Structures are given as C-alpha cells and as structure tokens.
Amino acid sequence: MRHEPLLPVLLVLLLALSVAYHGFASVTNFRNIAVQASPLIIAAVGMTYVIMTAGIDLSVGSMLFLAAAIESSHPVAGLPTAAVFAVICAAGVGMGLLNGLAVALTRVPALIVTLATMQVFRGAGGHITGQQNIDLPANLRGIGTGSLLGAPAPILLAAAVALSGGFVFSRSTFGRYIQAVGSSADAAVNAGLPTRRVIAGAYALAGLLAAVASLTETARLGTVQPSIGQGYELTVITAVVLGGTSLFGGRGSIGGAVLGALILTTVQTGLVFSGTSPYVFDIVRGGVLLAAVLAAGARWRNLAQAAGLVGRLVRHGTDGPTA
C-alpha cells in the first residue's frame, strides 16, 4: 500500500518516546492517545475528500465550534440525545454544503470561500455562546466518555468513520468521481461527470464529519469552550497531507490520514511528557505542513516540466527538426 511507510514511522516514534519518558509506554497512555486522536481522525477523513478534489477547507475548526455552540444552546440541549445528534449532523451538512456550493457554482477559490466562512461560523458560534464556557448535560457526554466491550466510544466511532470513509473512497462511484475531479476537473467535465455535485458533496461530507468530531470532542471535555476549534483546520490539513494526500488533488488515502492524525497526536503527547512549551507543537505542525507543500510543489513542477518536454518532442516529431 502507498502509505505503509507511515506505520513504521508511528511505531518508531512510540518506541522512542517510550524509551525517553517513564510512564509513556502504558496501556492507559496509549489509550488516551487514541481517544485524543479520534476527533482529529474523524475530521481528517472529511478533509481528505475535500483535498482530493484539489480544494481546501479552512473553516473546519469554526464549523466544529459552531456545531458545539448549537449543541449547547438551550433549545437544542434540552432535546432527546438522538435528536440533538441529528440536529448537529444536519447543521454540519448545511455548513459544508454552503462551502461546497459556493466553490462549485461561483468558481471562487476554495481558499477564499472557506476563509470567509471560517469567520462567519466562528462569529455565529461566539454569538450563540456569548463567549462563555457552557457545561453539557450528562446525556450528551456518553459519546465521548462511554465504552463498549471495554473499548472507548470515541475510538470505536473514529474507526467506524475511517472504515466507512475508506470503503466509499475506494469502492463507490462517488469515490471514483472524487479522484477523477481532483486529477483533472476539465477532463471530468468533458467525460460528463457531475463535477459540481461531486465537489458540493465532498464539502458537505467534510461538514458532516466536522460536526461528528465536535460531538465527540465536546462530550469528552464535558463543556463547550470559546477556544474550541481554534487552529484546528491546520492540524486537520497537516494530518491529511502528512498521510500522503496531494494538495493538488487526485491522490491520497483515508488510511494515510488516520496515520497522520495518530502521529501528530503522539508528537503532541510526547511534548507534554517532556514539559516543552505547547507552542512547540505549532512549530512542528507548521514545519510538517510547509515540508509537504514544498514537496508537492516540487512534484508539480517536475510533472509540468515533463509534460512540456513531451509536448516539444511530439511537436518536433510532427513538424520535423528545426534549424
């Protein structure tokens, strides 16, 4: 598989930190890492679909916050648990669909669209919460603190999302369309694919999974905080590109995104054990993302140069040698 090299990286990282810090190599700590990574894994699955279309979603952290704010609002929090989850998932689909339709119909770059909605969603969430911490009722915390057969609910939910996302990505018509649109949107249009619907669907899926990640994160914390989701978009994007998904679209995998999320969470946990400033994680995250961008840019330039060379050879072969 394309992203198998990341698994040894994760294992070596776990081994190195286990040797370096007493108490790191414990079932409890490994379990905590998996639980903490679960919301990131869920959001990263959705972001993989978006980036595979050669798009980007900078609003995922704000969508997470707005979903949490809606969950904590008085009219919604008083509903039965299943109804609350349905409302939040619907809100996530709505936010993602807004992004997707704006990108697909207006052809405004996704970077600009989602930069704008990032502000809109966070402002709406701040208005709902009044920028105050709001405790969630006990019935909404089970998805973050419960367990099934000894396995924490967040881990089970993340695994279900990753497996489902991977199946849809590799086995469904929608997944094949996603890859086709990301590889060449013009070719997809010429082939008669519903390009606009595919793009809108990718963003809607990302919004849905941002909402599910929000339900998991807020349930684990037991409260909705004004800072929730701040900078989260960069962590999600870094996990996805670390997992091998191309920022130019058309190439990637769900498994790679999952491993990327686990590696980032492991690094963050290792920094906690070392007593290092939490800002070091921002440096690490930014460095990884910059390296991925530079590598993707170099690959794109190499492909463009190769295409230009092939074009010149074809022209020379057709027109004959030039003096």
Phi and psi restraints in degrees (value plus and minus 20) as a CYANA .aco file:
   2 ARG   PHI     -85.2   -45.2
   2 ARG   PSI     -53.1   -13.1
   3 HIS   PHI    -127.8   -87.8
   3 HIS   PSI      -4.1    35.9
   4 GLU   PHI     -78.2   -38.2
   4 GLU   PSI     -54.4   -14.4
   5 PRO   PHI     -76.2   -36.2
   5 PRO   PSI     -44.7    -4.7
   6 LEU   PHI     -90.4   -50.4
   6 LEU   PSI     -48.5    -8.5
   7 LEU   PHI     -84.9   -44.9
   7 LEU   PSI     -67.6   -27.6
   8 PRO   PHI     -79.1   -39.1
   8 PRO   PSI     -55.0   -15.0
   9 VAL   PHI     -81.0   -41.0
   9 VAL   PSI     -64.8   -24.8
  10 LEU   PHI     -83.3   -43.3
  10 LEU   PSI     -64.2   -24.2
  11 LEU   PHI     -85.0   -45.0
  11 LEU   PSI     -62.5   -22.5
  12 VAL   PHI     -84.3   -44.3
  12 VAL   PSI     -59.7   -19.7
  13 LEU   PHI     -82.7   -42.7
  13 LEU   PSI     -64.5   -24.5
  14 LEU   PHI     -82.8   -42.8
  14 LEU   PSI     -61.0   -21.0
  15 LEU   PHI     -85.4   -45.4
  15 LEU   PSI     -65.0   -25.0
  16 ALA   PHI     -82.6   -42.6
  16 ALA   PSI     -63.8   -23.8
  17 LEU   PHI     -89.2   -49.2
  17 LEU   PSI     -52.6   -12.6
  18 SER   PHI     -85.7   -45.7
  18 SER   PSI     -58.3   -18.3
  19 VAL   PHI     -92.7   -52.7
  19 VAL   PSI     -56.3   -16.3
  20 ALA   PHI     -96.6   -56.6
  20 ALA   PSI     -54.0   -14.0
  21 TYR   PHI    -147.9  -107.9
  21 TYR   PSI     103.9   143.9
  22 HIS   PHI     -85.2   -45.2
  22 HIS   PSI     113.1   153.1
  23 GLY   PHI      72.9   112.9
  23 GLY   PSI     -30.5     9.5
  24 PHE   PHI     -89.0   -49.0
  24 PHE   PSI     -61.6   -21.6
  25 ALA   PHI    -103.5   -63.5
  25 ALA   PSI      56.5    96.5
  26 SER   PHI    -158.9  -118.9
  26 SER   PSI     131.7   171.7
  27 VAL   PHI     -78.9   -38.9
  27 VAL   PSI     -59.9   -19.9
  28 THR   PHI     -82.5   -42.5
  28 THR   PSI     -63.9   -23.9
  29 ASN   PHI     -88.3   -48.3
  29 ASN   PSI     -64.0   -24.0
  30 PHE   PHI     -82.1   -42.1
  30 PHE   PSI     -57.1   -17.1
  31 ARG   PHI     -85.3   -45.3
  31 ARG   PSI     -62.7   -22.7
  32 ASN   PHI     -83.0   -43.0
  32 ASN   PSI     -59.0   -19.0
  33 ILE   PHI     -80.6   -40.6
  33 ILE   PSI     -65.4   -25.4
  34 ALA   PHI     -84.5   -44.5
  34 ALA   PSI     -59.7   -19.7
  35 VAL   PHI     -85.8   -45.8
  35 VAL   PSI     -64.9   -24.9
  36 GLN   PHI     -85.1   -45.1
  36 GLN   PSI     -52.2   -12.2
  37 ALA   PHI     -98.0   -58.0
  37 ALA   PSI     -36.5     3.5
  38 SER   PHI     -78.5   -38.5
  38 SER   PSI     -70.3   -30.3
  39 PRO   PHI     -80.8   -40.8
  39 PRO   PSI     -57.1   -17.1
  40 LEU   PHI     -85.3   -45.3
  40 LEU   PSI     -61.4   -21.4
  41 ILE   PHI     -81.0   -41.0
  41 ILE   PSI     -65.0   -25.0
  42 ILE   PHI     -81.5   -41.5
  42 ILE   PSI     -67.8   -27.8
  43 ALA   PHI     -86.9   -46.9
  43 ALA   PSI     -54.8   -14.8
  44 ALA   PHI     -87.5   -47.5
  44 ALA   PSI     -52.2   -12.2
  45 VAL   PHI     -80.7   -40.7
  45 VAL   PSI     -66.6   -26.6
  46 GLY   PHI     -84.2   -44.2
  46 GLY   PSI     -60.9   -20.9
  47 MET   PHI     -85.6   -45.6
  47 MET   PSI     -51.4   -11.4
  48 THR   PHI     -79.6   -39.6
  48 THR   PSI     -63.2   -23.2
  49 TYR   PHI     -81.5   -41.5
  49 TYR   PSI     -62.3   -22.3
  50 VAL   PHI     -85.3   -45.3
  50 VAL   PSI     -70.0   -30.0
  51 ILE   PHI     -85.9   -45.9
  51 ILE   PSI     -50.5   -10.5
  52 MET   PHI     -83.7   -43.7
  52 MET   PSI     -43.8    -3.8
  53 THR   PHI    -105.3   -65.3
  53 THR   PSI     -11.1    28.9
  54 ALA   PHI      49.2    89.2
  54 ALA   PSI       6.6    46.6
  55 GLY   PHI    -128.0   -88.0
  55 GLY   PSI    -191.2  -151.2
  56 ILE   PHI    -175.8  -135.8
  56 ILE   PSI     131.7   171.7
  57 ASP   PHI    -153.3  -113.3
  57 ASP   PSI      81.8   121.8
  58 LEU   PHI    -104.6   -64.6
  58 LEU   PSI     -23.7    16.3
  59 SER   PHI    -116.6   -76.6
  59 SER   PSI     -15.5    24.5
  60 VAL   PHI     -81.9   -41.9
  60 VAL   PSI     -58.9   -18.9
  61 GLY   PHI     -85.7   -45.7
  61 GLY   PSI     -58.4   -18.4
  62 SER   PHI     -91.7   -51.7
  62 SER   PSI     -54.4   -14.4
  63 MET   PHI     -82.9   -42.9
  63 MET   PSI     -60.1   -20.1
  64 LEU   PHI     -80.9   -40.9
  64 LEU   PSI     -62.9   -22.9
  65 PHE   PHI     -87.6   -47.6
  65 PHE   PSI     -64.1   -24.1
  66 LEU   PHI     -85.1   -45.1
  66 LEU   PSI     -59.4   -19.4
  67 ALA   PHI     -81.1   -41.1
  67 ALA   PSI     -62.1   -22.1
  68 ALA   PHI     -84.9   -44.9
  68 ALA   PSI     -58.9   -18.9
  69 ALA   PHI     -84.9   -44.9
  69 ALA   PSI     -62.9   -22.9
  70 ILE   PHI     -83.1   -43.1
  70 ILE   PSI     -60.9   -20.9
  71 GLU   PHI     -80.5   -40.5
  71 GLU   PSI     -57.1   -17.1
  72 SER   PHI    -105.4   -65.4
  72 SER   PSI     -29.9    10.1
  73 SER   PHI     -87.4   -47.4
  73 SER   PSI     130.4   170.4
  74 HIS   PHI     -78.2   -38.2
  74 HIS   PSI     -65.8   -25.8
  75 PRO   PHI     -83.7   -43.7
  75 PRO   PSI     -53.7   -13.7
  76 VAL   PHI    -106.5   -66.5
  76 VAL   PSI     -64.5   -24.5
  77 ALA   PHI     -80.5   -40.5
  77 ALA   PSI     -43.6    -3.6
  78 GLY   PHI    -104.1   -64.1
  78 GLY   PSI     -25.4    14.6
  79 LEU   PHI     -96.6   -56.6
  79 LEU   PSI     143.1   183.1
  80 PRO   PHI     -77.9   -37.9
  80 PRO   PSI     133.9   173.9
  81 THR   PHI     -75.1   -35.1
  81 THR   PSI     -67.5   -27.5
  82 ALA   PHI     -81.5   -41.5
  82 ALA   PSI     -57.5   -17.5
  83 ALA   PHI     -87.8   -47.8
  83 ALA   PSI     -58.4   -18.4
  84 VAL   PHI     -81.5   -41.5
  84 VAL   PSI     -67.2   -27.2
  85 PHE   PHI     -81.0   -41.0
  85 PHE   PSI     -60.7   -20.7
  86 ALA   PHI     -84.3   -44.3
  86 ALA   PSI     -62.1   -22.1
  87 VAL   PHI     -83.4   -43.4
  87 VAL   PSI     -64.0   -24.0
  88 ILE   PHI     -87.2   -47.2
  88 ILE   PSI     -61.8   -21.8
  89 CYS   PHI     -83.9   -43.9
  89 CYS   PSI     -60.1   -20.1
  90 ALA   PHI     -84.1   -44.1
  90 ALA   PSI     -59.8   -19.8
  91 ALA   PHI     -83.5   -43.5
  91 ALA   PSI     -60.2   -20.2
  92 GLY   PHI     -83.3   -43.3
  92 GLY   PSI     -63.7   -23.7
  93 VAL   PHI     -81.7   -41.7
  93 VAL   PSI     -61.1   -21.1
  94 GLY   PHI     -83.0   -43.0
  94 GLY   PSI     -63.8   -23.8
  95 MET   PHI     -84.8   -44.8
  95 MET   PSI     -64.7   -24.7
  96 GLY   PHI     -85.0   -45.0
  96 GLY   PSI     -58.5   -18.5
  97 LEU   PHI     -86.4   -46.4
  97 LEU   PSI     -55.3   -15.3
  98 LEU   PHI     -80.0   -40.0
  98 LEU   PSI     -65.6   -25.6
  99 ASN   PHI     -81.2   -41.2
  99 ASN   PSI     -68.2   -28.2
 100 GLY   PHI     -83.9   -43.9
 100 GLY   PSI     -62.6   -22.6
 101 LEU   PHI     -87.4   -47.4
 101 LEU   PSI     -58.6   -18.6
 102 ALA   PHI     -83.0   -43.0
 102 ALA   PSI     -60.4   -20.4
 103 VAL   PHI     -91.4   -51.4
 103 VAL   PSI     -65.2   -25.2
 104 ALA   PHI     -93.5   -53.5
 104 ALA   PSI     -56.2   -16.2
 105 LEU   PHI    -111.1   -71.1
 105 LEU   PSI     -53.4   -13.4
 106 THR   PHI    -116.1   -76.1
 106 THR   PSI     -39.4     0.6
 107 ARG   PHI      42.4    82.4
 107 ARG   PSI      -1.8    38.2
 108 VAL   PHI     -90.6   -50.6
 108 VAL   PSI     116.8   156.8
 109 PRO   PHI     -72.5   -32.5
 109 PRO   PSI     117.9   157.9
 110 ALA   PHI     -77.3   -37.3
 110 ALA   PSI     -52.9   -12.9
 111 LEU   PHI     -77.8   -37.8
 111 LEU   PSI     -63.0   -23.0
 112 ILE   PHI     -93.7   -53.7
 112 ILE   PSI     -64.4   -24.4
 113 VAL   PHI     -78.8   -38.8
 113 VAL   PSI     -71.2   -31.2
 114 THR   PHI     -96.8   -56.8
 114 THR   PSI     -42.2    -2.2
 115 LEU   PHI     -85.7   -45.7
 115 LEU   PSI     -59.0   -19.0
 116 ALA   PHI     -89.6   -49.6
 116 ALA   PSI     -67.3   -27.3
 117 THR   PHI     -88.9   -48.9
 117 THR   PSI     -45.5    -5.5
 118 MET   PHI     -76.5   -36.5
 118 MET   PSI     -64.0   -24.0
 119 GLN   PHI     -90.4   -50.4
 119 GLN   PSI     -60.5   -20.5
 120 VAL   PHI     -83.1   -43.1
 120 VAL   PSI     -69.4   -29.4
 121 PHE   PHI     -85.4   -45.4
 121 PHE   PSI     -61.0   -21.0
 122 ARG   PHI     -89.3   -49.3
 122 ARG   PSI     -58.2   -18.2
 123 GLY   PHI     -83.4   -43.4
 123 GLY   PSI     -60.5   -20.5
 124 ALA   PHI     -84.9   -44.9
 124 ALA   PSI     -60.7   -20.7
 125 GLY   PHI     -84.9   -44.9
 125 GLY   PSI     -60.6   -20.6
 126 GLY   PHI     -84.6   -44.6
 126 GLY   PSI     -55.5   -15.5
 127 HIS   PHI     -86.2   -46.2
 127 HIS   PSI     -60.7   -20.7
 128 ILE   PHI     -87.6   -47.6
 128 ILE   PSI     -63.7   -23.7
 129 THR   PHI    -105.9   -65.9
 129 THR   PSI     -34.5     5.5
 130 GLY   PHI      45.0    85.0
 130 GLY   PSI       2.6    42.6
 131 GLN   PHI      37.6    77.6
 131 GLN   PSI      13.6    53.6
 132 GLN   PHI    -136.0   -96.0
 132 GLN   PSI     132.1   172.1
 133 ASN   PHI     -90.6   -50.6
 133 ASN   PSI     114.0   154.0
 134 ILE   PHI    -147.7  -107.7
 134 ILE   PSI     100.9   140.9
 135 ASP   PHI     -96.1   -56.1
 135 ASP   PSI     121.6   161.6
 136 LEU   PHI    -111.7   -71.7
 136 LEU   PSI     128.5   168.5
 137 PRO   PHI     -86.6   -46.6
 137 PRO   PSI     139.7   179.7
 138 ALA   PHI     -81.0   -41.0
 138 ALA   PSI     -52.9   -12.9
 139 ASN   PHI     -89.2   -49.2
 139 ASN   PSI     -35.9     4.1
 140 LEU   PHI    -116.7   -76.7
 140 LEU   PSI     -16.3    23.7
 141 ARG   PHI    -119.7   -79.7
 141 ARG   PSI     -30.0    10.0
 142 GLY   PHI     -81.4   -41.4
 142 GLY   PSI     -56.5   -16.5
 143 ILE   PHI     -87.4   -47.4
 143 ILE   PSI     -37.7     2.3
 144 GLY   PHI    -124.7   -84.7
 144 GLY   PSI     -42.7    -2.7
 145 THR   PHI    -139.5   -99.5
 145 THR   PSI     -31.5     8.5
 146 GLY   PHI     -98.0   -58.0
 146 GLY   PSI     157.0   197.0
 147 SER   PHI    -170.1  -130.1
 147 SER   PSI     142.3   182.3
 148 LEU   PHI    -156.8  -116.8
 148 LEU   PSI      99.3   139.3
 149 LEU   PHI      34.0    74.0
 149 LEU   PSI      16.0    56.0
 150 GLY   PHI      67.1   107.1
 150 GLY   PSI     -27.1    12.9
 151 ALA   PHI    -117.3   -77.3
 151 ALA   PSI     108.6   148.6
 152 PRO   PHI     -78.8   -38.8
 152 PRO   PSI     121.1   161.1
 153 ALA   PHI     -77.9   -37.9
 153 ALA   PSI     -61.9   -21.9
 154 PRO   PHI     -79.1   -39.1
 154 PRO   PSI     -59.0   -19.0
 155 ILE   PHI     -86.1   -46.1
 155 ILE   PSI     -63.9   -23.9
 156 LEU   PHI     -82.9   -42.9
 156 LEU   PSI     -61.3   -21.3
 157 LEU   PHI     -86.1   -46.1
 157 LEU   PSI     -63.8   -23.8
 158 ALA   PHI     -82.6   -42.6
 158 ALA   PSI     -61.1   -21.1
 159 ALA   PHI     -83.9   -43.9
 159 ALA   PSI     -61.6   -21.6
 160 ALA   PHI     -83.7   -43.7
 160 ALA   PSI     -62.1   -22.1
 161 VAL   PHI     -85.1   -45.1
 161 VAL   PSI     -64.1   -24.1
 162 ALA   PHI     -84.4   -44.4
 162 ALA   PSI     -64.3   -24.3
 163 LEU   PHI     -86.1   -46.1
 163 LEU   PSI     -63.2   -23.2
 164 SER   PHI     -85.2   -45.2
 164 SER   PSI     -64.3   -24.3
 165 GLY   PHI     -82.5   -42.5
 165 GLY   PSI     -59.3   -19.3
 166 GLY   PHI     -87.3   -47.3
 166 GLY   PSI     -58.7   -18.7
 167 PHE   PHI     -84.8   -44.8
 167 PHE   PSI     -67.8   -27.8
 168 VAL   PHI     -82.2   -42.2
 168 VAL   PSI     -60.1   -20.1
 169 PHE   PHI     -83.7   -43.7
 169 PHE   PSI     -62.1   -22.1
 170 SER   PHI    -120.5   -80.5
 170 SER   PSI     -38.3     1.7
 171 ARG   PHI    -138.7   -98.7
 171 ARG   PSI     -28.5    11.5
 172 SER   PHI    -127.8   -87.8
 172 SER   PSI     141.7   181.7
 173 THR   PHI     -81.7   -41.7
 173 THR   PSI     -60.9   -20.9
 174 PHE   PHI     -79.2   -39.2
 174 PHE   PSI     -63.3   -23.3
 175 GLY   PHI     -82.9   -42.9
 175 GLY   PSI     -61.0   -21.0
 176 ARG   PHI     -86.6   -46.6
 176 ARG   PSI     -57.6   -17.6
 177 TYR   PHI     -84.2   -44.2
 177 TYR   PSI     -60.1   -20.1
 178 ILE   PHI     -76.9   -36.9
 178 ILE   PSI     -67.8   -27.8
 179 GLN   PHI     -85.6   -45.6
 179 GLN   PSI     -57.5   -17.5
 180 ALA   PHI     -87.3   -47.3
 180 ALA   PSI     -63.9   -23.9
 181 VAL   PHI     -84.2   -44.2
 181 VAL   PSI     -61.4   -21.4
 182 GLY   PHI     -88.1   -48.1
 182 GLY   PSI     -53.7   -13.7
 183 SER   PHI     -89.7   -49.7
 183 SER   PSI     -62.6   -22.6
 184 SER   PHI    -184.7  -144.7
 184 SER   PSI      83.6   123.6
 185 ALA   PHI     -83.2   -43.2
 185 ALA   PSI     -58.2   -18.2
 186 ASP   PHI     -84.9   -44.9
 186 ASP   PSI     -62.7   -22.7
 187 ALA   PHI     -85.1   -45.1
 187 ALA   PSI     -56.4   -16.4
 188 ALA   PHI     -84.6   -44.6
 188 ALA   PSI     -61.2   -21.2
 189 VAL   PHI     -83.8   -43.8
 189 VAL   PSI     -64.5   -24.5
 190 ASN   PHI     -84.1   -44.1
 190 ASN   PSI     -48.5    -8.5
 191 ALA   PHI    -102.3   -62.3
 191 ALA   PSI     -22.0    18.0
 192 GLY   PHI      63.8   103.8
 192 GLY   PSI      -3.9    36.1
 193 LEU   PHI     -95.5   -55.5
 193 LEU   PSI     126.9   166.9
 194 PRO   PHI     -96.1   -56.1
 194 PRO   PSI      51.4    91.4
 195 THR   PHI     -76.5   -36.5
 195 THR   PSI     -65.6   -25.6
 196 ARG   PHI     -83.7   -43.7
 196 ARG   PSI     -60.9   -20.9
 197 ARG   PHI     -87.9   -47.9
 197 ARG   PSI     -56.3   -16.3
 198 VAL   PHI     -84.0   -44.0
 198 VAL   PSI     -66.1   -26.1
 199 ILE   PHI     -83.7   -43.7
 199 ILE   PSI     -66.5   -26.5
 200 ALA   PHI     -80.5   -40.5
 200 ALA   PSI     -59.3   -19.3
 201 GLY   PHI     -85.6   -45.6
 201 GLY   PSI     -57.3   -17.3
 202 ALA   PHI     -83.1   -43.1
 202 ALA   PSI     -64.1   -24.1
 203 TYR   PHI     -90.0   -50.0
 203 TYR   PSI     -56.2   -16.2
 204 ALA   PHI     -83.8   -43.8
 204 ALA   PSI     -60.5   -20.5
 205 LEU   PHI     -84.2   -44.2
 205 LEU   PSI     -60.6   -20.6
 206 ALA   PHI     -82.3   -42.3
 206 ALA   PSI     -59.3   -19.3
 207 GLY   PHI     -85.3   -45.3
 207 GLY   PSI     -62.4   -22.4
 208 LEU   PHI     -79.5   -39.5
 208 LEU   PSI     -67.3   -27.3
 209 LEU   PHI     -92.9   -52.9
 209 LEU   PSI     -46.9    -6.9
 210 ALA   PHI     -84.2   -44.2
 210 ALA   PSI     -58.7   -18.7
 211 ALA   PHI     -87.6   -47.6
 211 ALA   PSI     -60.9   -20.9
 212 VAL   PHI     -84.5   -44.5
 212 VAL   PSI     -60.8   -20.8
 213 ALA   PHI     -81.9   -41.9
 213 ALA   PSI     -57.6   -17.6
 214 SER   PHI     -84.0   -44.0
 214 SER   PSI     -64.3   -24.3
 215 LEU   PHI     -79.3   -39.3
 215 LEU   PSI     -59.3   -19.3
 216 THR   PHI     -90.3   -50.3
 216 THR   PSI     -65.4   -25.4
 217 GLU   PHI     -87.3   -47.3
 217 GLU   PSI     -66.1   -26.1
 218 THR   PHI     -87.6   -47.6
 218 THR   PSI     -54.7   -14.7
 219 ALA   PHI     -86.3   -46.3
 219 ALA   PSI     -57.7   -17.7
 220 ARG   PHI     -87.1   -47.1
 220 ARG   PSI     -60.2   -20.2
 221 LEU   PHI     -99.4   -59.4
 221 LEU   PSI     -49.3    -9.3
 222 GLY   PHI      60.6   100.6
 222 GLY   PSI     -15.5    24.5
 223 THR   PHI    -173.1  -133.1
 223 THR   PSI     136.7   176.7
 224 VAL   PHI    -124.8   -84.8
 224 VAL   PSI      99.7   139.7
 225 GLN   PHI    -129.8   -89.8
 225 GLN   PSI     126.7   166.7
 226 PRO   PHI     -80.1   -40.1
 226 PRO   PSI     -43.5    -3.5
 227 SER   PHI    -107.9   -67.9
 227 SER   PSI     -23.5    16.5
 228 ILE   PHI     -83.1   -43.1
 228 ILE   PSI     114.1   154.1
 229 GLY   PHI      65.1   105.1
 229 GLY   PSI     -25.7    14.3
 230 GLN   PHI     -88.2   -48.2
 230 GLN   PSI     104.0   144.0
 231 GLY   PHI      55.1    95.1
 231 GLY   PSI     -18.2    21.8
 232 TYR   PHI     -86.1   -46.1
 232 TYR   PSI     -51.5   -11.5
 233 GLU   PHI     -80.4   -40.4
 233 GLU   PSI     -57.3   -17.3
 234 LEU   PHI     -89.4   -49.4
 234 LEU   PSI     -56.5   -16.5
 235 THR   PHI     -85.8   -45.8
 235 THR   PSI     -62.9   -22.9
 236 VAL   PHI     -84.4   -44.4
 236 VAL   PSI     -67.7   -27.7
 237 ILE   PHI     -81.9   -41.9
 237 ILE   PSI     -61.1   -21.1
 238 THR   PHI     -82.9   -42.9
 238 THR   PSI     -61.7   -21.7
 239 ALA   PHI     -79.5   -39.5
 239 ALA   PSI     -61.6   -21.6
 240 VAL   PHI     -89.1   -49.1
 240 VAL   PSI     -67.2   -27.2
 241 VAL   PHI     -93.4   -53.4
 241 VAL   PSI     -50.9   -10.9
 242 LEU   PHI     -82.1   -42.1
 242 LEU   PSI     -53.1   -13.1
 243 GLY   PHI     -96.7   -56.7
 243 GLY   PSI     -20.1    19.9
 244 GLY   PHI      83.9   123.9
 244 GLY   PSI     -18.8    21.2
 245 THR   PHI     -94.9   -54.9
 245 THR   PSI     110.3   150.3
 246 SER   PHI     -96.3   -56.3
 246 SER   PSI     114.0   154.0
 247 LEU   PHI     -88.6   -48.6
 247 LEU   PSI     -32.4     7.6
 248 PHE   PHI    -113.4   -73.4
 248 PHE   PSI     -17.7    22.3
 249 GLY   PHI      64.3   104.3
 249 GLY   PSI     146.9   186.9
 250 GLY   PHI      62.6   102.6
 250 GLY   PSI     -27.0    13.0
 251 ARG   PHI    -165.4  -125.4
 251 ARG   PSI     108.7   148.7
 252 GLY   PHI     145.3   185.3
 252 GLY   PSI    -199.2  -159.2
 253 SER   PHI    -176.6  -136.6
 253 SER   PSI     133.8   173.8
 254 ILE   PHI     -91.4   -51.4
 254 ILE   PSI     -60.1   -20.1
 255 GLY   PHI     -79.2   -39.2
 255 GLY   PSI     -59.0   -19.0
 256 GLY   PHI     -83.5   -43.5
 256 GLY   PSI     -60.0   -20.0
 257 ALA   PHI     -84.0   -44.0
 257 ALA   PSI     -59.1   -19.1
 258 VAL   PHI     -82.8   -42.8
 258 VAL   PSI     -66.9   -26.9
 259 LEU   PHI     -84.8   -44.8
 259 LEU   PSI     -58.3   -18.3
 260 GLY   PHI     -80.5   -40.5
 260 GLY   PSI     -62.1   -22.1
 261 ALA   PHI     -84.9   -44.9
 261 ALA   PSI     -60.8   -20.8
 262 LEU   PHI     -86.7   -46.7
 262 LEU   PSI     -58.6   -18.6
 263 ILE   PHI     -85.0   -45.0
 263 ILE   PSI     -65.7   -25.7
 264 LEU   PHI     -82.6   -42.6
 264 LEU   PSI     -61.5   -21.5
 265 THR   PHI     -87.2   -47.2
 265 THR   PSI     -57.2   -17.2
 266 THR   PHI     -84.8   -44.8
 266 THR   PSI     -63.0   -23.0
 267 VAL   PHI     -80.2   -40.2
 267 VAL   PSI     -65.0   -25.0
 268 GLN   PHI     -82.1   -42.1
 268 GLN   PSI     -61.0   -21.0
 269 THR   PHI     -86.1   -46.1
 269 THR   PSI     -59.6   -19.6
 270 GLY   PHI     -82.0   -42.0
 270 GLY   PSI     -57.5   -17.5
 271 LEU   PHI     -85.9   -45.9
 271 LEU   PSI     -55.2   -15.2
 272 VAL   PHI     -83.9   -43.9
 272 VAL   PSI     -64.8   -24.8
 273 PHE   PHI     -82.5   -42.5
 273 PHE   PSI     -54.2   -14.2
 274 SER   PHI     -98.9   -58.9
 274 SER   PSI     -33.4     6.6
 275 GLY   PHI      57.0    97.0
 275 GLY   PSI      -6.3    33.7
 276 THR   PHI     -92.0   -52.0
 276 THR   PSI     133.5   173.5
 277 SER   PHI     -76.2   -36.2
 277 SER   PSI     117.1   157.1
 278 PRO   PHI     -81.7   -41.7
 278 PRO   PSI     -39.5     0.5
 279 TYR   PHI     -89.5   -49.5
 279 TYR   PSI     -38.2     1.8
 280 VAL   PHI     -82.6   -42.6
 280 VAL   PSI     -53.4   -13.4
 281 PHE   PHI     -83.0   -43.0
 281 PHE   PSI     -56.2   -16.2
 282 ASP   PHI     -82.1   -42.1
 282 ASP   PSI     -58.4   -18.4
 283 ILE   PHI     -85.0   -45.0
 283 ILE   PSI     -65.2   -25.2
 284 VAL   PHI     -81.9   -41.9
 284 VAL   PSI     -68.2   -28.2
 285 ARG   PHI     -80.7   -40.7
 285 ARG   PSI     -65.3   -25.3
 286 GLY   PHI     -85.4   -45.4
 286 GLY   PSI     -58.2   -18.2
 287 GLY   PHI     -84.8   -44.8
 287 GLY   PSI     -62.5   -22.5
 288 VAL   PHI     -83.0   -43.0
 288 VAL   PSI     -64.1   -24.1
 289 LEU   PHI     -85.9   -45.9
 289 LEU   PSI     -61.3   -21.3
 290 LEU   PHI     -83.2   -43.2
 290 LEU   PSI     -63.0   -23.0
 291 ALA   PHI     -81.4   -41.4
 291 ALA   PSI     -60.1   -20.1
 292 ALA   PHI     -85.9   -45.9
 292 ALA   PSI     -61.0   -21.0
 293 VAL   PHI     -84.5   -44.5
 293 VAL   PSI     -64.4   -24.4
 294 LEU   PHI     -84.3   -44.3
 294 LEU   PSI     -60.8   -20.8
 295 ALA   PHI     -84.9   -44.9
 295 ALA   PSI     -61.9   -21.9
 296 ALA   PHI     -85.8   -45.8
 296 ALA   PSI     -58.3   -18.3
 297 GLY   PHI     -84.9   -44.9
 297 GLY   PSI     -60.8   -20.8
 298 ALA   PHI     -84.6   -44.6
 298 ALA   PSI     -61.0   -21.0
 299 ARG   PHI     -84.2   -44.2
 299 ARG   PSI     -61.3   -21.3
 300 TRP   PHI     -83.9   -43.9
 300 TRP   PSI     -61.5   -21.5
 301 ARG   PHI     -85.1   -45.1
 301 ARG   PSI     -59.1   -19.1
 302 ASN   PHI     -83.4   -43.4
 302 ASN   PSI     -61.5   -21.5
 303 LEU   PHI     -84.6   -44.6
 303 LEU   PSI     -62.0   -22.0
 304 ALA   PHI     -84.5   -44.5
 304 ALA   PSI     -60.8   -20.8
 305 GLN   PHI     -85.6   -45.6
 305 GLN   PSI     -60.6   -20.6
 306 ALA   PHI     -84.1   -44.1
 306 ALA   PSI     -60.8   -20.8
 307 ALA   PHI     -84.1   -44.1
 307 ALA   PSI     -60.7   -20.7
 308 GLY   PHI     -84.2   -44.2
 308 GLY   PSI     -59.9   -19.9
 309 LEU   PHI     -84.3   -44.3
 309 LEU   PSI     -64.5   -24.5
 310 VAL   PHI     -81.2   -41.2
 310 VAL   PSI     -61.1   -21.1
 311 GLY   PHI     -82.0   -42.0
 311 GLY   PSI     -61.5   -21.5
 312 ARG   PHI     -86.4   -46.4
 312 ARG   PSI     -59.9   -19.9
 313 LEU   PHI     -84.0   -44.0
 313 LEU   PSI     -60.8   -20.8
 314 VAL   PHI     -83.6   -43.6
 314 VAL   PSI     -63.9   -23.9
 315 ARG   PHI     -84.8   -44.8
 315 ARG   PSI     -61.6   -21.6
 316 HIS   PHI     -87.1   -47.1
 316 HIS   PSI     -56.3   -16.3
 317 GLY   PHI     -88.5   -48.5
 317 GLY   PSI     -47.4    -7.4
 318 THR   PHI    -105.7   -65.7
 318 THR   PSI     -63.0   -23.0
 319 ASP   PHI    -112.5   -72.5
 319 ASP   PSI     -30.4     9.6
 320 GLY   PHI      69.4   109.4
 320 GLY   PSI     144.5   184.5
 321 PRO   PHI     -87.4   -47.4
 321 PRO   PSI     127.0   167.0
 322 THR   PHI    -117.7   -77.7
 322 THR   PSI     133.1   173.1
